[in-house]
C-alpha cells in the first residue's frame, strides 16, 4: 500500500512539472491565449525580409533621358531620379514628411507633389525644381488638396480642394505660374469626391 501511495505521489509530481501555465494577452482587438512569446532573435531575422523598399515610377524627365521614382528613404517616401537602367538613385527631396501625388508639369522640368504636415491629412500642393531643389507651395496651407492633373500644355493645373468651406471636395483650377489665380470650377454640394 505504501508503495502504491509513493508511486501515485511520484506520478502526480511528474505530471505537474510538465504542466504549462495558461497565458492570455489582450493586444487591442486580438486576444491571444496559449500563444508563446516570439523570441526577439526570430523577430530580428524576420525584419530583414519585411523591412524592404519598393519603388514606383513617377514619370520621365523633361528630356526623356532619366526617370523619376518615388521610394522610401529613412521612414518616408521621397523623390529620386535614376539616369540609367540599374543605375543609382539620386535623391531630390529630403523632407521629414512623405511626398505623394507626384506629377511632372508637361513641357517643363517642374514636378508637382502633395505633402501634409505631421499626418494632418491636409495635404498641400507644391512644385519642385529638380535642378535646384527649390520648392514652392501653390495652395493655401490650410485646406486638404490632392488629385493633381495638368492640362496637356502644362499651363493650368486642376485639383481637388476643401478650400471653399473646409468640408466640400470641390474641383479647382489655377494657372501654372500664378497660385492667386486659383478658382473653383465645380462645387461639391455634399462633400463627396468628384
VEXDREN-2710 file (C-alpha; in Angstrom, 1 decimal):
% VEXDREN-2710
k/r/px/py/pz
1/UNK/0.0/0.0/0.0
2/UNK/2.8/2.4/0.9
3/UNK/4.5/1.6/-2.4
4/UNK/1.3/2.4/-4.3
5/UNK/0.9/5.7/-2.4
6/UNK/4.5/6.6/-3.2
7/UNK/4.0/5.7/-6.9
8/UNK/0.9/7.9/-7.1
9/UNK/2.6/10.9/-5.5
10/UNK/5.6/10.4/-7.9
11/UNK/3.3/10.3/-10.9
12/UNK/1.4/13.4/-9.8
13/UNK/4.6/15.4/-9.2
14/UNK/5.9/14.4/-12.6
15/UNK/2.6/15.5/-14.3
16/UNK/2.6/18.9/-12.6
17/UNK/6.2/19.6/-13.7
18/UNK/5.1/19.3/-17.3
19/UNK/2.0/21.5/-16.9
20/UNK/2.1/24.8/-18.7
21/UNK/0.5/27.9/-17.3
22/UNK/-2.2/29.4/-19.5
23/UNK/-1.3/32.9/-20.5
24/UNK/-3.9/35.3/-22.0
25/UNK/-2.8/38.6/-23.6
26/UNK/-5.2/41.3/-24.8
27/UNK/-3.5/43.1/-27.7
28/UNK/-6.1/45.6/-28.8
29/UNK/-8.7/43.6/-30.8
30/UNK/-6.7/40.4/-30.5
31/UNK/-7.0/38.1/-27.5
32/UNK/-4.1/35.7/-27.5
33/UNK/-4.4/32.6/-25.4
34/UNK/-1.7/29.9/-25.1
35/UNK/0.4/31.6/-27.8
36/UNK/4.1/31.5/-26.8
37/UNK/6.1/34.8/-27.0
38/UNK/8.1/35.2/-30.2
39/UNK/11.8/35.3/-29.3
40/UNK/13.5/38.6/-30.2
41/UNK/16.0/36.8/-32.4
42/UNK/13.2/35.5/-34.6
43/UNK/11.7/39.0/-34.9
44/UNK/15.1/40.4/-35.8
45/UNK/15.7/37.8/-38.5
46/UNK/12.2/38.3/-39.9
47/UNK/12.7/42.1/-40.1
48/UNK/15.4/41.7/-42.8
49/UNK/12.7/40.4/-45.1
50/UNK/9.8/42.7/-44.1
51/UNK/11.8/46.0/-44.0
52/UNK/12.2/46.4/-47.7
53/UNK/12.0/49.4/-50.0
54/UNK/9.8/49.4/-53.1
55/UNK/10.0/52.0/-55.8
56/UNK/7.2/53.4/-58.0
57/UNK/7.8/55.1/-61.4
58/UNK/6.6/58.7/-61.4
59/UNK/7.4/59.9/-64.9
60/UNK/10.2/60.6/-67.4
61/UNK/12.3/63.7/-67.0
62/UNK/11.5/66.5/-69.4
63/UNK/14.4/65.4/-71.8
64/UNK/13.3/61.8/-71.7
65/UNK/16.8/60.6/-70.6
66/UNK/16.0/59.7/-67.0
67/UNK/13.1/58.7/-64.8
68/UNK/11.7/60.0/-61.6
69/UNK/10.8/57.4/-58.9
70/UNK/9.2/57.5/-55.5
71/UNK/10.9/55.3/-52.9
72/UNK/11.0/55.2/-49.1
73/UNK/14.2/56.7/-47.7
74/UNK/14.5/56.6/-44.0
75/UNK/10.9/56.4/-42.9
76/UNK/9.1/58.4/-45.6
77/UNK/8.7/58.5/-49.4
78/UNK/11.0/60.8/-51.3
79/UNK/11.5/61.7/-55.0
80/UNK/14.6/60.3/-56.7
81/UNK/16.0/60.5/-60.3
82/UNK/17.5/57.4/-62.0
83/UNK/19.7/58.1/-65.0
84/UNK/20.1/54.6/-66.5
85/UNK/18.9/51.0/-66.1
86/UNK/20.2/49.6/-62.9
87/UNK/21.7/53.0/-62.1
88/UNK/21.9/54.6/-58.7
89/UNK/19.1/56.7/-57.3
90/UNK/19.8/60.5/-56.9
91/UNK/17.6/61.8/-54.1
92/UNK/15.9/65.1/-54.9
93/UNK/13.8/65.6/-51.8
94/UNK/14.8/65.4/-48.2
95/UNK/11.7/66.1/-46.2
96/UNK/10.7/64.7/-42.8
97/UNK/7.2/64.1/-44.2
98/UNK/6.3/61.8/-47.1
99/UNK/5.9/63.1/-50.6
100/UNK/2.8/61.9/-52.5
101/UNK/0.8/62.6/-55.7
102/UNK/3.8/63.5/-57.8
103/UNK/3.1/64.7/-61.4
104/UNK/5.5/66.3/-63.9
105/UNK/4.3/69.5/-65.4
106/UNK/4.0/69.0/-69.2
107/UNK/6.6/71.0/-71.2
108/UNK/8.5/71.8/-68.0
109/UNK/11.1/70.2/-65.8
110/UNK/9.0/71.1/-62.7
111/UNK/7.3/68.5/-60.6
112/UNK/4.2/69.0/-58.5
113/UNK/3.6/66.9/-55.4
114/UNK/1.4/66.8/-52.3
115/UNK/2.5/66.7/-48.8
116/UNK/0.9/67.2/-45.4
117/UNK/2.4/68.1/-42.0
118/UNK/2.5/65.6/-39.2
119/UNK/-0.1/63.3/-40.6
120/UNK/-2.7/66.0/-40.5
121/UNK/-4.1/64.8/-43.9
122/UNK/-4.4/68.4/-45.0
123/UNK/-2.1/67.9/-48.0
124/UNK/-0.8/70.9/-49.8
125/UNK/0.4/71.1/-53.4
126/UNK/4.0/72.1/-54.1
127/UNK/6.2/72.5/-57.1
128/UNK/9.8/71.2/-57.1
129/UNK/12.5/72.3/-59.4
130/UNK/14.6/69.2/-59.7
131/UNK/17.7/71.1/-60.9
132/UNK/17.8/73.4/-57.9
133/UNK/15.8/71.6/-55.2
134/UNK/13.7/74.7/-54.7
135/UNK/10.1/74.1/-53.7
136/UNK/7.1/76.4/-53.7
137/UNK/3.7/75.9/-52.1
138/UNK/0.8/76.5/-54.5
139/UNK/-2.2/76.0/-52.3
140/UNK/-3.4/77.9/-49.2
141/UNK/-1.7/75.9/-46.5
142/UNK/-5.0/75.3/-44.6
143/UNK/-7.3/73.1/-46.8
144/UNK/-7.0/69.5/-47.9
145/UNK/-5.8/69.2/-51.5
146/UNK/-5.0/66.5/-54.0
147/UNK/-5.8/64.6/-57.2
148/UNK/-3.4/66.8/-59.3
149/UNK/-4.0/66.8/-63.1
150/UNK/-2.2/69.1/-65.6
151/UNK/-3.7/70.2/-68.9
152/UNK/-1.8/68.9/-72.0
153/UNK/0.4/72.0/-72.5
154/UNK/1.2/72.4/-68.8
155/UNK/-0.3/75.9/-68.4
156/UNK/-3.1/75.0/-66.0
157/UNK/-3.4/72.7/-63.0
158/UNK/-6.7/71.1/-61.9
159/UNK/-7.0/69.6/-58.4
160/UNK/-9.5/68.8/-55.6
161/UNK/-9.6/71.1/-52.5
162/UNK/-11.7/71.7/-49.4
163/UNK/-10.6/75.4/-49.5
164/UNK/-14.2/76.8/-50.0
165/UNK/-15.7/75.6/-46.7
166/UNK/-13.3/73.1/-45.2
167/UNK/-15.5/70.1/-46.0
168/UNK/-16.6/70.0/-49.6
169/UNK/-14.3/68.4/-52.1
170/UNK/-14.5/70.9/-54.9
171/UNK/-12.6/71.0/-58.2
172/UNK/-10.3/73.9/-58.6
173/UNK/-8.1/75.2/-61.5
174/UNK/-5.1/77.5/-61.3
175/UNK/-2.6/78.9/-63.8
176/UNK/0.7/77.2/-63.5
177/UNK/2.7/80.3/-62.6
178/UNK/0.1/82.1/-60.5
179/UNK/-1.3/80.4/-57.4
180/UNK/-3.5/83.5/-56.8
181/UNK/-5.5/82.6/-60.0
182/UNK/-7.0/79.5/-58.3
183/UNK/-10.7/79.3/-58.7
184/UNK/-13.5/76.8/-58.1
185/UNK/-14.9/75.3/-61.3
186/UNK/-17.2/72.6/-59.8
187/UNK/-18.6/72.7/-56.3
188/UNK/-19.4/69.6/-54.3
189/UNK/-22.8/70.2/-52.6
190/UNK/-22.5/67.4/-50.1
191/UNK/-18.7/66.9/-49.5
192/UNK/-18.4/63.9/-51.7
193/UNK/-15.4/63.3/-54.0
194/UNK/-15.8/64.0/-57.7
END
